[in-house]
Amino acid sequence: MSDSQGKRSDGDSWDLASSVGATATAVAARRALASRGPDPLIDDPFAEPLVRAVGVDAFIQLMDGEVEAAEDDPAFTPRRLSEGMAVRTRFFDSFFLEATAAGVRQAVILASGLDTRAYRLAWPDGTVVYEIDQPRVIDFKTRTLADLGATPTADRRAVGVDLRDDWPAALRGAGFAAGRPTAWIAEGLLGYLPPDAQDRLFDNVTALSARGSAIGTGYVPDIRDRIEKRGNEISERWRRLGLNINWADLVYPGERNDVVAYLTGRGWQTTVHTTPELYAANGFEFPSGPSMVAFGDIKYVSATLT
C-alpha cells in the first residue's frame, strides 16, 4: 500500500515504517530486544542499528525495553517478547544451518525485510543467499548495512521484486540455479499474502526446487478465527506503542489451503512443530492464559522435496 495505514489492495507497496513493512521493523525490534543483556537469547548485532535507522519511535522504545507491561496482558512484556522471538529466530536459523550441513549451498529468504541471516550466520564457503522483498525495503537494508561496514558471510544477492509479481524470473536473473537443491524460508509471510498468492508462492517454490530442496515456514491454521478472536487485542498492542495500525487490515482473511496438506500434495515431506513444543525445546515455559493465544497458535513447518 502507499504510506497510508488502511486495508490492503492489489499492487500496494510499502516501506519499513508503513503497512506490512512496519511489521518487519517490529520483528527486528524484538530480535534486538532478545539480543540484549548479559545472557542474550539470540545474537543479531544488526537488528538494533537497522531499527534505529528506520527511525520509528515506537519500535525504538520496544527494542529498548521501555514498553510498560499491562496487568491484563502477560504476553506483552520484554521477557515474553524476547522469548517468543528467540523461539522463532532459532527455528529458522537452525533450519538453514541443518540444510547447509546436508550440503545445500543455495538459500532464498522470501520477504526478507530486515532479516540479517546473510550477514550473521556461519554459511559454508560457496553458499549463495538470495533475498527477495519490495525494492524500497531491499535498498534501505543494503545501504544501511553497508554504511555500518557490515559484510555478508555468504554470496548475498538482493532481488527487489514484489512476491505478487514474476519473482521467479527476477530470481533467475540474479543467477539462481533451479537445478541445484535450495533451502527456502517464508518467515512471518503467509498471512500477508492473498490465499491464491500463497498457493502460487508454493507452486513457484516447488517448480524452482530440485530434489533435496527444503522449505521452512510458519502459519496459523485458521487465520480468520485468529483475526476474529485476537485481532483487536493485537491492534491494541500496536496502539499502546503509539502506532495507528490495525493488524486485521494487513492480513488477508479469506479461506486458504492448509500449508501442510498443500505442500504434501506437491511432493514435500513435512514436519510440524507447535509453538508450545518449540518453547519447551528451547527451555522456556509457555505461559497459559487467553492473551497467549495470539502467539501460541502458530505452527512451524519444515519440509523436504523428495
Secondary structure, DSSP 4 states (H G I P E B T S, - for coil): --SS-S---TT----TTSHHHHHHHHHHHHHHHHT-SSS-SS--TTHHHHHHHHT-HHHHHHHTT-PPPPTT-TTSSHHHHHHHHHHHHHHHHHHHHHHHHTT--EEEEET-TT--HHHHS-PPTT-EEEEEE-HHHHHHHHHHHHHTT---SSEEEEEE--TTS-HHHHHHHTT--TTS--EEEE-S-GGGS-HHHHHHHHHHHHHHPPTT-EEEEEE-TTHHHHHHHHHHHHHHHHHHTT----HHHHS--S----HHHHHHTTTEEEEEEEHHHHHHHTT-----SGGGHHHHT-EEEEEEE-
